[in-house]
Amino acid sequence: MAKYKVEISGIDTSKIPVLTFKEMNELFEKYKNGDVEARNDLVEGNLKLVLSILKRFHNHVDNMDDLFQIGCVGLLKAIDNFDLSHGVKFSTYAVPMILGEVRRYLRDNNSVRVSRSLKELAYKVLKYQEEYYIKNGCEIAMEDLAEKLDVSVFDIVQALDSLREPISIFEPIYSDGGDTIYLVDQIEDKSSSSYDVSMKLSLDNAIGELDERSQYILDERFLLGKTQMEIAQDLQISQAQVSRIEKGAVKQLKKKLK
C-alpha cells in the first residue's frame, strides 16, 4: 500500500492503523478506566475516519493540514464523550461531531462577509442537527428543525448556504478529450452589448464567413443566452463538441476583426 502514501500534517497515511470493532471497544474500556495511552491509540486508530470526512472539503481550503487539525479536534471531543452503553458504533457518533467542528471552522474563516444574525442561526442549526443525530441516529427533517428553532425553512436554507465557500467562475467542471469546460461556460449571459455601426458591420461580415453550425451556436449562445448544455441537446451532440466549435468560431472572429 506504500504507493498510496499521502503526507498530511507530517503523518504518513499509509501507516495509519485501522481498529476492529472489538479492539475499539477494548480501548474505550481501558480509557474509561483511566488508561491515557488508550486514548492515544483511539486517536491514531481513527485518523482515517477524519481523512475520509475531509475529502468532501478539499475544494474549500488551500491548506488541508489546517483542516486536518480541526478534524482531529472533533475526533478528540467524540472520543472523550463517547459512551459504550449507547450501543452505537463509534463512527456513527463521531462523524457528526467531526463534521460540526470542520463546518464551524469554515464558517468562522469564510472570506465572504456574512451578517452576525445569519451566522448565529447557522451555528444553532448545525448544533441542533449534530445533537439530534447523536441522540436519534438519523437526520432531523428540515420542517421539524424550523419549528424547533421558530424560523422558516427558507431562513435555515439561507443560513446554511451562507457557510458555503465562494467558487470561481473559472472553476473547471468537466473535461473531455483535453477540452475543459468551466463554470463560466454554464452561465447564461443576459447582458446586452452595444457596438458602433462599423464594428457591427464588420462583425456581421465575419460571422457570415463561418460555417452554418458555428453561426447557429454563436447565435444561440450569445444572442439568445442559451447554455452550452442546452445547445448540445438541441443539436444532439456532446457539450464538449459545442465548446470546441464555439471556441474555434470565436478564435476565427478575433483574427478577422484584428
Secondary structure, 3 states (H helix, E strand, C coil): CHHHCCEECCEEHHHCCCCCHHHHHHHHHHHHCCCHHHHHHHHHHCHHHHHHHHHHHCCCCCCHHHHHHHHHHHHHHHHHHCCHHHCCCHHHHHHHHHHHHHHHHHHHCCCCCCCHHHHHHHHHHHHHHHHHHHHHCCCCCHHHHHHHHCCCHHHHHHHHHCCCCCCCCCCEEEEECCEEEEHHHHCCCCCCCCCCHHHHHHHHHHHHCCCHHHHHHHHHHHHCCCCHHHHHHHHCCCHHHHHHHHHHHHHHHHHHHC
